[in-house]
């Protein structure tokens, strides 16, 4: 039995690659049909499933660390005609991975757009071009015009590429694009010098300073740049527009570990993202927990100083039921650990460099941490409360509590429900204050105030609260207060008159118990 090559595509993958581009070559400058009938009633196929990252050592774009499963996976394949397949494997510098991925993406998008639409035949194209040149109105659907014009421009891309390379033979120009236009990438065949002289105003000067020191992207008007060393770039810069400068942004990740005061590990998580590097700082921008958590870390050059920032993407929850918030449980666990633990270790992994460790013993001072934690606690209590009440409430950022009273109303109600469900009773070691109006003819409560007698009471509470703009009726809560002592609250006179409002406090004794229930 012949030995199977583990790196080669399986039949199902080849079929998927071919059919997802409508049997056409994925090269945007080719797009010939690769499958059709033969003269002998069979099928002719001139297409091939090509590897984006090479299948064998020494092949184009080969990556050592890839597994056989990854090499033969659909994501590593592209459907090409046999001619284009040979072309991309002979010159991997001209056809790097990102070019092939762009071809594949554009070819699949074009195939999707063609579903259910009449094919644009060679006769249609000839008719359109003839009408376009002679000025007659073309008798074809308008949605075909863009494609025909694009075919004309695509052919012109090769002319433009050749003209650009003639202006500077030291570069290789690669046209990239499809139905939405063509862009041109310029790659040096070998290192060469190019002088750019900037004449900047105050604002542009500050932006350039930020780019150099901190790696922040900047746009410079072409009119403020003089070029020397290349006729091609001289002509390109002699136009209206802007030069966009962006420092390399290597991929990386941050491993976050939180410890308690005894240095026991309490949380472990990873955030992936990119680095923005300048001469004075390196900044990590990462996203984790399903896109909900944004993490920024700034490292100062030649110091141990580092700043951490964590923010939440509340927009992702907008309009969703608070019982179905993406990643909420993980976020709540993370922020609870972050606010309560003493030490954080961050291991920065940057593409091509050794890991960098940093330890912070002052994580409680991370900007905005307490505010976000309070909001998450509010959402957690709102979720528990609405689940208990069996009502549906949608998240709305603008309806988050704006006052401490709104915040505490929900927190307290949720805590009461927790007490009822979990314990039902609780030891009371703090005073309870309330106002009463002693009724005429009812001497007992007046006599009990200040008597020192341990008394039993039943207090009913019935209220409504606001949760994300929705008015919620809380079930009537019944407090049974056992063995409390009544006294006049501080600041009120000890003289009590019937029919007058008086503020009373209930003082717990050692044996006081509060039993809480609801109707």
C-alpha positions as CSV (number, residue, x, y, z in Angstrom):
1,X,0.0,0.0,0.0
2,X,1.5,3.4,-1.0
3,X,2.3,5.6,2.0
4,X,0.0,8.6,2.4
5,X,1.6,12.1,2.6
6,X,0.2,13.6,5.8
7,X,0.8,17.2,4.6
8,X,-1.3,16.9,1.5
9,X,-4.9,18.1,1.3
10,X,-7.7,15.5,1.5
11,X,-10.2,15.3,-1.3
12,X,-12.9,17.1,0.7
13,X,-10.6,20.0,1.4
14,X,-9.7,20.3,-2.3
15,X,-13.4,20.3,-3.3
16,X,-14.2,23.0,-0.7
17,X,-11.3,25.2,-1.9
18,X,-12.4,24.9,-5.5
19,X,-16.2,25.4,-5.0
20,X,-15.8,28.4,-2.6
21,X,-14.2,30.4,-5.5
22,X,-16.7,29.1,-8.1
23,X,-14.2,26.9,-9.9
24,X,-12.0,29.8,-10.7
25,X,-8.3,30.6,-10.1
26,X,-8.0,32.8,-6.9
27,X,-5.3,35.0,-8.4
28,X,-7.1,38.4,-8.8
29,X,-5.2,39.1,-12.0
30,X,-6.1,35.7,-13.5
31,X,-9.6,34.3,-12.3
32,X,-9.8,31.9,-15.2
33,X,-12.2,29.0,-15.0
34,X,-10.4,25.8,-14.0
35,X,-13.1,23.2,-14.5
36,X,-15.3,22.3,-17.5
37,X,-16.2,19.7,-20.0
38,X,-13.7,17.8,-22.3
39,X,-14.3,16.7,-25.8
40,X,-14.7,13.1,-24.7
41,X,-17.7,13.7,-22.4
42,X,-15.4,13.8,-19.4
43,X,-14.3,16.7,-17.2
44,X,-11.2,18.9,-17.7
45,X,-9.6,20.3,-14.5
46,X,-6.6,22.7,-14.8
47,X,-6.9,23.9,-11.2
48,X,-4.9,22.8,-8.2
49,X,-5.1,23.1,-4.4
50,X,-1.9,25.1,-3.5
51,X,-0.4,25.4,0.0
52,X,-0.1,28.9,1.4
53,X,2.6,27.7,3.8
54,X,4.6,25.1,2.0
55,X,3.9,21.4,2.6
56,X,7.6,20.3,2.8
57,X,10.9,21.6,4.1
58,X,12.4,23.9,1.5
59,X,9.1,24.7,-0.2
60,X,7.8,28.3,-0.6
61,X,6.6,29.9,2.7
62,X,7.3,26.8,4.7
63,X,6.9,27.1,8.5
64,X,8.9,24.7,10.7
65,X,6.5,24.6,13.7
66,X,3.3,23.8,11.7
67,X,1.8,20.3,12.3
68,X,0.7,18.0,9.4
69,X,-2.9,18.7,10.4
70,X,-2.3,22.5,10.0
71,X,-0.5,22.1,6.7
72,X,-3.4,20.1,5.1
73,X,-6.1,22.3,6.7
74,X,-8.5,24.4,4.6
75,X,-7.1,27.6,6.1
76,X,-3.7,26.8,4.6
77,X,-5.0,26.2,1.1
78,X,-5.8,28.3,-2.0
79,X,-7.3,27.2,-5.3
80,X,-5.3,28.3,-8.3
81,X,-4.8,27.3,-11.9
82,X,-1.7,25.2,-12.5
83,X,0.2,28.2,-14.1
84,X,-0.4,30.4,-11.1
85,X,0.4,27.6,-8.7
86,X,3.9,27.3,-10.3
87,X,4.3,31.0,-10.3
88,X,3.7,31.5,-6.5
89,X,6.0,28.7,-5.6
90,X,8.9,29.9,-7.8
91,X,8.9,33.4,-6.3
92,X,7.8,33.5,-2.6
93,X,9.2,37.0,-2.2
94,X,6.8,38.4,-4.8
95,X,3.9,36.2,-3.5
96,X,4.2,36.3,0.3
97,X,1.5,34.8,2.6
98,X,-0.5,38.1,3.0
99,X,-0.8,38.4,-0.8
100,X,-2.2,34.8,-1.1
101,X,-4.6,35.3,1.8
102,X,-5.9,38.5,0.1
103,X,-6.4,36.7,-3.1
104,X,-8.3,33.9,-1.4
105,X,-10.5,36.4,0.5
106,X,-11.3,38.5,-2.6
107,X,-12.0,35.4,-4.7
108,X,-14.4,34.0,-2.2
109,X,-16.2,37.4,-1.8
110,X,-16.5,37.6,-5.6
111,X,-17.9,34.1,-5.8
112,X,-20.5,34.9,-3.1
113,X,-21.5,38.0,-5.0
114,X,-22.1,36.0,-8.2
115,X,-24.6,33.6,-6.6
116,X,-28.0,34.0,-8.3
117,X,-26.7,36.4,-10.9
118,X,-26.4,36.1,-14.7
119,X,-22.8,35.3,-15.7
120,X,-21.0,38.1,-17.5
121,X,-20.0,36.4,-20.8
122,X,-17.3,37.3,-23.3
123,X,-20.1,38.5,-25.6
124,X,-21.4,40.8,-22.9
125,X,-17.9,42.1,-22.3
126,X,-17.3,42.8,-25.9
127,X,-20.6,44.5,-26.3
128,X,-20.0,46.7,-23.2
129,X,-16.4,47.7,-24.2
130,X,-17.6,48.5,-27.7
131,X,-20.4,50.7,-26.3
132,X,-18.0,52.2,-23.8
133,X,-15.6,53.2,-26.5
134,X,-18.1,54.4,-29.0
135,X,-20.3,56.2,-26.5
136,X,-23.4,54.1,-27.1
137,X,-25.6,53.0,-24.2
138,X,-24.7,49.4,-23.2
139,X,-27.7,47.1,-23.2
140,X,-26.6,45.1,-20.1
141,X,-27.6,45.3,-16.4
142,X,-26.1,48.0,-14.4
143,X,-24.7,45.6,-11.8
144,X,-22.4,44.2,-14.6
145,X,-20.9,47.5,-15.4
146,X,-18.6,47.7,-12.4
147,X,-17.2,44.3,-13.1
148,X,-16.5,45.1,-16.7
149,X,-14.8,48.3,-15.9
150,X,-12.9,46.5,-13.2
151,X,-11.7,44.0,-15.8
152,X,-10.4,46.9,-17.9
153,X,-8.6,48.5,-14.9
154,X,-7.2,45.1,-13.8
155,X,-5.6,44.7,-17.2
156,X,-4.3,48.3,-16.8
157,X,-2.7,47.3,-13.4
158,X,0.0,45.4,-15.2
159,X,0.8,48.4,-17.3
160,X,1.0,50.6,-14.2
161,X,3.2,48.0,-12.4
162,X,5.6,47.9,-15.3
163,X,5.8,51.7,-15.5
164,X,6.5,52.0,-11.8
165,X,9.2,49.4,-11.9
166,X,10.8,51.2,-14.8
167,X,11.0,54.4,-12.8
168,X,13.0,52.5,-10.1
169,X,14.3,49.1,-11.1
170,X,15.3,48.5,-7.5
171,X,11.7,47.8,-6.4
172,X,9.1,45.1,-7.1
173,X,5.5,46.4,-7.4
174,X,2.7,44.0,-6.5
175,X,-0.9,45.0,-7.5
176,X,-3.5,43.9,-5.0
177,X,-7.2,44.3,-5.3
178,X,-10.4,43.2,-6.8
179,X,-13.8,44.7,-7.6
180,X,-13.3,47.6,-5.2
181,X,-10.1,48.9,-6.8
182,X,-6.4,48.1,-7.0
183,X,-3.7,49.1,-4.6
184,X,0.0,48.7,-5.2
185,X,2.6,47.4,-2.7
186,X,6.2,48.5,-3.3
187,X,8.9,46.0,-2.1
188,X,12.7,46.7,-2.4
189,X,14.6,43.9,-4.2
190,X,17.6,44.9,-2.1
191,X,18.3,47.6,0.6
192,X,18.8,51.1,-0.8
193,X,18.9,54.6,0.5
194,X,15.9,57.0,0.3
195,X,16.0,60.5,1.8
196,X,12.8,62.2,3.1
197,X,13.0,65.8,4.2
198,X,10.0,66.9,6.3
199,X,8.8,70.5,6.7
200,X,6.3,70.3,9.6
201,X,4.0,72.7,11.3
202,X,3.7,72.6,15.1
203,X,0.9,70.1,15.2
204,X,2.6,67.7,12.7
205,X,5.9,68.1,14.6
206,X,4.2,66.9,17.8
207,X,2.6,64.0,16.1
208,X,5.9,63.0,14.6
209,X,7.5,63.2,18.0
210,X,4.8,60.8,19.4
211,X,5.5,58.4,16.5
212,X,9.3,58.3,17.2
213,X,9.1,58.2,21.0
214,X,6.0,56.1,21.5
215,X,5.2,54.4,18.2
216,X,1.9,56.1,17.7
217,X,0.8,56.2,14.0
218,X,0.9,59.5,12.2
219,X,-0.3,61.0,8.9
220,X,1.9,63.6,7.2
221,X,0.7,65.7,4.2
222,X,2.7,64.8,1.1
223,X,3.1,68.5,0.3
224,X,5.4,68.8,3.4
225,X,7.8,66.1,2.2
226,X,10.7,66.3,-0.2
227,X,12.1,63.1,-1.6
228,X,15.6,62.3,-2.9
229,X,17.0,59.1,-4.1
230,X,14.2,57.6,-6.2
231,X,12.4,59.0,-9.3
232,X,9.5,56.7,-8.5
233,X,8.9,58.1,-5.0
234,X,9.5,61.6,-6.2
235,X,6.5,61.3,-8.6
236,X,4.4,59.4,-6.0
237,X,4.9,62.1,-3.4
238,X,4.3,64.9,-5.9
239,X,0.5,64.5,-5.3
240,X,-2.2,65.5,-2.9
241,X,-2.6,63.1,-0.1
242,X,-1.0,62.0,3.1
243,X,1.8,59.6,4.1
244,X,0.7,57.2,6.9
245,X,3.6,56.1,9.1
246,X,3.1,53.2,11.4
247,X,5.8,51.5,13.5
248,X,6.1,47.7,13.4
249,X,3.4,46.2,15.7
250,X,4.6,42.7,16.6
251,X,2.0,40.2,17.8
252,X,2.2,39.2,21.5
253,X,0.3,38.3,24.6
254,X,0.2,39.1,28.3
255,X,-0.1,36.3,30.8
256,X,-1.8,37.8,34.0
257,X,-1.4,36.1,37.3
258,X,-2.9,37.4,40.6
259,X,-1.7,36.5,44.1
260,X,-3.1,37.0,47.6
261,X,-1.1,38.3,50.6
262,X,0.4,34.9,51.1
263,X,1.5,34.8,47.4
264,X,-0.9,32.0,46.6
265,X,-2.1,32.1,43.0
266,X,-5.7,33.2,42.7
267,X,-6.2,33.9,39.0
268,X,-4.6,33.1,35.7
269,X,-5.5,34.4,32.3
270,X,-4.1,35.4,28.9
271,X,-4.8,38.5,26.7
272,X,-3.7,38.5,23.1
273,X,-2.8,41.6,21.1
274,X,-0.1,43.8,19.5
275,X,2.8,45.9,20.7
276,X,3.3,49.6,19.7
277,X,7.1,50.3,20.1
278,X,8.9,53.7,20.2
279,X,12.3,54.9,21.4
280,X,10.9,55.7,24.9
281,X,7.9,53.4,25.5
282,X,6.5,50.1,24.4
283,X,2.7,49.8,24.6
284,X,0.7,46.6,24.5
285,X,-2.9,46.7,23.3
286,X,-4.8,43.5,23.9
287,X,-8.3,42.1,24.0
288,X,-9.5,39.1,26.0
289,X,-12.5,37.3,27.3
290,X,-14.4,37.2,24.0
291,X,-13.6,40.8,23.2
292,X,-15.1,42.2,26.4
293,X,-11.8,43.1,28.2
294,X,-9.4,45.6,26.8
295,X,-5.9,45.7,28.3
296,X,-3.3,48.4,27.8
297,X,0.2,48.2,29.3
298,X,2.9,50.9,28.9
299,X,6.6,50.0,29.6
300,X,9.0,52.9,30.1
301,X,12.5,52.6,28.4
302,X,15.4,51.9,30.8
303,X,13.2,51.8,33.9
304,X,11.1,49.3,35.8
305,X,8.1,51.6,35.6
306,X,5.0,50.1,34.0
307,X,1.3,51.2,33.8
308,X,-1.7,49.0,33.5
309,X,-5.2,49.8,32.3
310,X,-8.2,47.6,32.0
311,X,-11.5,48.7,30.4
312,X,-14.7,46.9,29.5
313,X,-16.5,46.9,26.1
314,X,-20.0,47.6,27.5
315,X,-21.3,48.2,23.9
316,X,-21.1,44.5,23.2
317,X,-23.8,43.9,25.9
318,X,-26.1,46.7,24.8
319,X,-29.7,45.6,24.4
320,X,-29.0,42.0,25.5
321,X,-30.8,40.3,28.4
322,X,-28.6,40.7,31.6
323,X,-28.9,36.9,32.0
324,X,-27.1,36.3,28.8
325,X,-24.1,38.7,28.9
326,X,-21.2,37.3,27.0
327,X,-18.2,36.5,29.3
328,X,-19.8,38.0,32.4
329,X,-18.9,35.3,34.9
330,X,-15.2,35.3,33.8
331,X,-15.1,39.1,34.0
332,X,-16.7,39.1,37.5
333,X,-14.1,36.6,38.7
334,X,-11.3,38.6,37.2
335,X,-12.3,41.9,38.7
336,X,-13.1,40.4,42.0
337,X,-9.6,38.9,42.2
338,X,-8.1,42.2,40.9
339,X,-9.8,44.3,43.5
340,X,-9.1,41.9,46.4
341,X,-5.6,40.6,45.7
342,X,-2.3,42.2,46.6
343,X,0.1,41.3,43.8
344,X,0.0,40.9,40.1
345,X,2.6,39.3,37.8
346,X,2.4,40.0,34.1
347,X,4.5,37.9,31.6
348,X,4.8,39.7,28.3
349,X,5.4,37.5,25.3
350,X,6.5,39.4,22.2
351,X,7.0,37.7,18.8
352,X,10.7,36.9,18.3
353,X,11.8,38.0,21.8
354,X,12.3,36.4,25.2
355,X,9.4,36.7,27.7
356,X,9.5,39.8,30.0
357,X,8.2,39.6,33.5
358,X,6.8,42.5,35.6
359,X,5.4,42.4,39.2
360,X,3.2,45.1,40.7
361,X,2.4,45.2,44.4
362,X,0.0,48.2,44.0
363,X,-2.7,46.9,41.7
364,X,-5.4,48.5,43.8
365,X,-4.4,51.9,42.2
366,X,-5.0,50.8,38.6
367,X,-6.9,53.8,37.0
368,X,-10.7,53.3,37.1
369,X,-10.5,49.9,38.7
370,X,-12.9,50.6,41.6
371,X,-15.5,52.2,39.4
372,X,-15.6,49.3,37.0
373,X,-15.7,46.8,39.9
374,X,-18.7,48.6,41.4
375,X,-20.5,48.5,38.1
376,X,-19.8,44.8,37.7
377,X,-21.1,44.2,41.3
378,X,-24.3,46.1,40.4
379,X,-24.8,44.0,37.3
380,X,-24.1,40.8,39.3
381,X,-26.7,41.7,41.9
382,X,-29.2,42.8,39.2
383,X,-28.8,39.4,37.5
384,X,-29.4,37.5,40.7
385,X,-32.4,39.6,41.7
386,X,-34.1,39.4,38.3
387,X,-33.5,35.7,38.0
388,X,-35.2,35.2,41.5
389,X,-38.1,37.4,40.4
390,X,-38.3,35.6,37.0
391,X,-38.3,38.8,35.0
392,X,-36.3,39.8,31.9
393,X,-34.3,43.0,31.9
394,X,-32.1,44.2,29.0
395,X,-28.7,45.8,29.6
396,X,-28.5,49.6,28.8
397,X,-25.3,51.5,29.6
398,X,-27.1,54.8,29.9
399,X,-29.4,53.3,32.5
400,X,-26.6,52.2,34.9
401,X,-27.1,53.8,38.3
402,X,-26.0,57.4,38.5
403,X,-26.5,58.0,42.2
404,X,-25.4,56.1,45.3
405,X,-29.1,55.6,46.3
406,X,-30.0,53.9,43.0
407,X,-26.9,51.6,43.4
408,X,-27.5,50.7,47.0
409,X,-31.2,50.0,46.5
410,X,-30.5,47.1,44.1
411,X,-27.5,45.9,46.1
412,X,-29.5,45.8,49.4
413,X,-32.5,44.1,47.8
414,X,-30.3,41.4,46.3
415,X,-28.5,40.9,49.6
416,X,-31.8,40.5,51.4
417,X,-33.0,37.9,48.9
418,X,-29.7,36.1,49.4
419,X,-30.2,36.1,53.1
420,X,-33.7,34.7,52.8
421,X,-32.6,31.9,50.4
422,X,-29.4,31.0,52.2
423,X,-30.0,31.6,55.9
424,X,-33.4,33.0,56.6
425,X,-32.1,34.4,59.9
426,X,-29.1,36.5,60.9
427,X,-27.4,37.7,64.1
428,X,-27.8,41.4,64.4
429,X,-25.1,43.5,66.0
430,X,-26.0,47.0,64.7
431,X,-28.8,49.4,65.5
432,X,-31.9,49.8,63.4
433,X,-33.4,53.3,63.2
434,X,-36.9,54.2,62.1
435,X,-39.6,56.8,62.7
436,X,-43.0,56.3,64.4
437,X,-46.0,58.4,65.5
438,X,-47.3,57.0,68.8
439,X,-51.1,56.7,68.6
440,X,-53.4,58.3,71.1
441,X,-54.7,55.8,73.5
442,X,-51.8,53.3,72.8
443,X,-49.5,53.8,75.8
444,X,-47.5,50.5,75.5
445,X,-44.9,51.5,72.9
446,X,-44.4,54.8,74.7
447,X,-43.8,53.1,77.9
448,X,-41.4,50.5,76.3
449,X,-39.1,53.2,74.9
450,X,-36.1,53.6,77.2
451,X,-37.4,50.9,79.6
452,X,-34.6,48.4,78.7
453,X,-37.0,45.6,78.1
454,X,-36.1,43.1,75.3
455,X,-39.0,43.2,72.9
456,X,-40.1,41.3,69.7
457,X,-41.4,43.1,66.6
458,X,-42.6,42.4,63.1
459,X,-41.8,44.9,60.3
460,X,-43.1,44.8,56.8
461,X,-41.3,46.3,53.8
462,X,-42.8,46.8,50.4
463,X,-40.9,48.7,47.7
464,X,-40.1,49.2,44.0
465,X,-36.7,49.7,42.5
466,X,-35.3,50.7,39.1
467,X,-33.1,48.1,37.2
468,X,-31.7,49.4,33.9
469,X,-34.7,51.7,33.6
470,X,-37.3,49.1,34.3
471,X,-39.5,49.5,37.4
472,X,-39.3,46.3,39.5
473,X,-41.8,45.3,42.2
474,X,-40.0,43.6,45.1
475,X,-42.1,41.0,47.1
476,X,-43.2,42.2,50.5
477,X,-40.4,41.4,52.9
478,X,-41.2,40.6,56.6
479,X,-38.6,41.2,59.3
480,X,-39.2,39.4,62.6
481,X,-37.0,41.2,65.2
482,X,-36.5,39.2,68.4
483,X,-35.1,40.6,71.7
484,X,-34.4,44.2,70.7
485,X,-34.4,47.2,73.1
486,X,-36.2,50.4,72.1
487,X,-34.6,53.8,72.7
488,X,-34.9,57.4,71.3
489,X,-32.4,58.0,68.6
490,X,-29.6,60.5,69.3
491,X,-30.6,64.1,68.8
492,X,-34.3,63.6,69.7
493,X,-35.9,64.7,73.0
494,X,-36.7,62.0,75.5
495,X,-40.1,63.6,75.9
496,X,-42.6,61.7,73.8
497,X,-46.0,63.0,73.0
498,X,-48.9,61.1,71.4
499,X,-49.4,62.0,67.8
500,X,-45.9,63.5,67.2
501,X,-43.3,61.9,65.0
502,X,-40.3,60.5,66.9
503,X,-37.1,58.8,65.6
504,X,-36.6,55.5,67.4
505,X,-33.6,53.1,67.4
506,X,-33.7,49.4,68.1
507,X,-30.7,48.2,69.9
508,X,-29.7,44.5,69.6
509,X,-28.9,42.5,72.7
510,X,-26.5,39.5,72.8
511,X,-29.3,37.2,71.9
512,X,-31.0,39.3,69.2
513,X,-32.0,37.5,66.1
514,X,-33.6,38.9,62.8
515,X,-35.7,36.4,60.8
516,X,-36.4,37.5,57.2
517,X,-39.0,36.1,54.9
518,X,-41.1,37.3,52.0
519,X,-44.7,36.8,50.8
